[in-house]
Structures are given as structure tokens and as C-alpha cells.
């Protein structure tokens, strides 16, 4: 069983001038990246249901920081700008027209590190969660946005398949991830665990990696992204999906994940404060497929947390209350993401935070 390991690239001594830091999500942000749904993708049958959710997410962000939105046409760009102008939020908006396959900015967006005290965007390869879906347009998006000056800091390309939803940072050199995703043969088949750890340690300035070997959500296309299962709330607190029904198909994996989390220690060697989130009510597509609804797929922004809810009043309220425990100094904003989960993702999956200095 894997737990924690200290890792550094073999033979590479990192100097202080080279040292990088992978920021935690709660670090001060300049904005959040969103990739808008369009009629030429999988959202086509759901556009009238999902677009209002995108607007709700974008508005909540724009009241606190900037929003960088990629749309598929000039017509949609003008429509989005007009919507935010009515709310007097147009100054918080940057809208760019680029072709995209889909909308999952968490996984095709850039990952920010601090290097030499300045933000640096890392552009990893996105291959549609192990070549499950065409992602050629999405994996090129960051470079296209950089070419039109969407970002105010440099970008570095990294030859590694990695999705933002597969990693969590405590801001103190700890990475939380899942072995099922990062070690999947469909992502980086030529690299073993040690090689992946070494590269991530170099790029992110890591001191250790916490590997979750258990955790599962029915209907999940991502091979168990950590942002659907367990999340850092601060350097000492982790919130996670808890299953208490022994008859539920998720119980064995999530109970094993819970036990593994209890065995982990924070960067100071103390047990983590663990805040359990309820299992969301089972959601199904029209074809009867189980959808991976999860309350763990929240987004931390400046002063607030956007929490996905799914329409079960009792469970939604329970999740809301637990989030207030995990984030006592943040406003918790619930957003009904039942339409979003139709495409097997949720709120965090749609967004990528951009720390201070990334946007002008």
C-alpha cells in the first residue's frame, strides 16, 4: 500500500533560485478560467439547462475577482459581454474566441507555480482522460490564449499528461493525488511512479506526495480524480466524500480511502482534521447511467467557496453545513449543478483558478 513518500528528481539538486511552489487553491487569485459550452460539442442537447449554471458560476466569481472566458464564436462573445454589462461587471471580464472540444478547464487549463517569486504557467498535455475523448483543441488552448496575451505571465510547456483535477496542493510542498489516475497506463505509459514523482517534484517544488490508493465514484470518466473525492481546505484540513451505507457500491473503496486519510499526517507531522461530506443522492442520465455527483467538487475563490448541490434538500444542507466547518472564514455559495453532472463532471471540473499576477 502506498502512503506518503519524499521525492526529488534523481541526480538533480534544486537550488533556491530554481525552487518552485505549487500554490494551494486558497492562495489569493487574480481570476478564474472558464471554457463556455457550445452547440458543436457534447453539451448540445443540454445547452438551455447548462448555460444558466455557467452564468451563475461566472457571476459569483466576477463579484470577487476576474473571469477569463473562452467562447466558440464572436456572437457568443458579444452575448456574454452584454450579460455582464447589465450587471455592471464587464470590467471583471476577459472573453476570447477560440475553438474547443469541451468545457473542462480544470483539466485543460494551465497550472500555476511560483518560480523566482513570480507566477509561471505550466502547460501540461491533456489527452481526454487517457484518450477516452478527442481533446486536440483543448490541449492547444493554453498556448493559443497565451499567443493573444490572455495571460500576464510566462508559460512553460511540460511533456507530461496531467489534469488539474488529479492533484491537490497544501501550499507547503505536499501533493495529494490518486494512484489510479496518475499511474494509469493511458496517460504516461513510459513512466513509472518514481519517474512521475520526480518530475512533479521538480516542477512543483514538492517535498512529499500523498497517494490515495482507494476511492471511486460510479460514472466517473477521470479514473478517480482527487477533486471528486478528497480536498485540502487549509494545510491541516481535508474534506472528503464519506459513505456510511455498507450496502452502497461505493462503501468498500470510500471506507478504505477514509482509513488511508486517517493515517496521513500534515506537513508538520500531525494528523489531519478530517471533515466528511455526504454521498450525493444517486443521479442518473436519461439512458440510466449513474452520474458522478459529488459535493467534493467545490471551488475556492477569494473570500468564498462555490459548492455544487444537486437538488436533495437534506443532503445539500448537510454538505453546506460541513463546508461551513471546513471553511469558517469563507462565504459558502451553493450552486445547483445537477445539469452539469449530465456530462459527468461538476463545478470544480469546469473552472481553473488563476493566482495573483496571472491576469493583468
Secondary structure, 3 states (H helix, E strand, C coil): CCCEECCCCCCCCCCCCCCEEECCCCCCEEEEEEECCCCCCCCHHHHHHHHHHHHHHHHHHHCCCEEEEEECCHHHHHHHHHHHHHCCCHHHEEEEECCCCCCCHHHHCCEEEEECCEEEEEEEECCHHHHCCCCHHHHHHHHHHHHCCCCCCCEEEEEEECCHHHEEECCCCEEEEEHHHHCCCCCCCCCCHHHHHHHHHHHHCCCEEEEECCCCCCCCCCCCCHHHCEEEEECCEEEEEECCCCCCCCHHHHHHHHHHHHHCECCCCCECEEEEEECCCCEECCCCCEECCCCCCCEEECCEEEEEECCCHHHHHHHHHHHHHHCCCCEEEEEECCCHHHHCCCHHHHEEEEECCCCC
